Amino acid sequence: MIEVRVRKKLGDFQLDAAFKSDANVTAISGPSGSGKSTLLGAIAGLLRPDEGFIAFDGRTLFDSARRISVPAHRRGIRVVFQDSRLFPHLTVRQNLLYGYWLAGRRSHRTLDEIVALLGIGHLLKRRPRTLSGGERQRVALGRALLANPTVLLLDEPLASLDQERKDDVLPYLRQLVSASHIPILYVSHQRDEIEALAQRVIRLEGGRVVNGG
């Protein structure tokens, strides 16, 4: 169960959002500027809310009333951004093993399992600059999974891809959802992605939940 109630003021923008979800994949949707990425940053611990409460499966990550704020690196949350953020000087294999290192070599998944799941075995010796956008996103997903997350946050992971590359990656995302029992928060404003992946949709407008909370 994911439970979120957060408020955060950033300049003239006010995020005031609350929702609960026990779905495997919960989509956070809404137009640009609605607060999707701000909400994800608060959940991940990358942005401190002014007040609120965040918990996953009974574990409190943030509670302003009780002055609890678990640091981002201790939340067990991994984020995949739309620009993949791979290390350019490392090979694909080394990028993947960095996730394994983050988990303290205690990942529930092996490198071989993740490579097979995402179909990236032929890419292991290559560097990120030689990959297509879709290939880079699949590697970023693999690195996040090898970091043994308790929750996976996907922040518009297909937004930078053209339709052809998006069509290449979506089947792997569907397979990931089927094979994984990790709760996933999926930020997107694309209806086709949401319909393909999510069981629950939280819609934001102007920083507030208008549907699904």
Stockholm file with secondary structure:
# STOCKHOLM 1.0

chainA/1-213         MIEVRVRKKLGDFQLDAAFKSDANVTAISGPSGSGKSTLLGAIAGLLRPDEGFIAFDGRTLFDSARRISVPAHRRGIRVVFQDSRLFPHLTVRQNLLYGYWLAGRRSHRTLDEIVALLGIGHLLKRRPRTLSGGERQRVALGRALLANPTVLLLDEPLASLDQERKDDVLPYLRQLVSASHIPILYVSHQRDEIEALAQRVIRLEGGRVVNGG
#=GR chainA/1-213 SS CEEEEEEEEETTEEEEEEEEECCSEEEEECSTTSSHHHHHHHHHTSSCCSEEEEEETTEEEEETTTTEECCGGGTTEEEEETTCCCCTTSCHHHHHHHHHHHTTTCCSSCHHHHHHHHTCGGGTTSCGGGSCHHHHHHHHHHHHHHTCCSEEEEESTTTTSCHHHHHHHHHHHHHHHHHCCSCEEEECCCHHHHHHHCSEEEEEETTEEEECC
#=GC SS_cons         CEEEEEEEEETTEEEEEEEEECCSEEEEECSTTSSHHHHHHHHHTSSCCSEEEEEETTEEEEETTTTEECCGGGTTEEEEETTCCCCTTSCHHHHHHHHHHHTTTCCSSCHHHHHHHHTCGGGTTSCGGGSCHHHHHHHHHHHHHHTCCSEEEEESTTTTSCHHHHHHHHHHHHHHHHHCCSCEEEECCCHHHHHHHCSEEEEEETTEEEECC
//
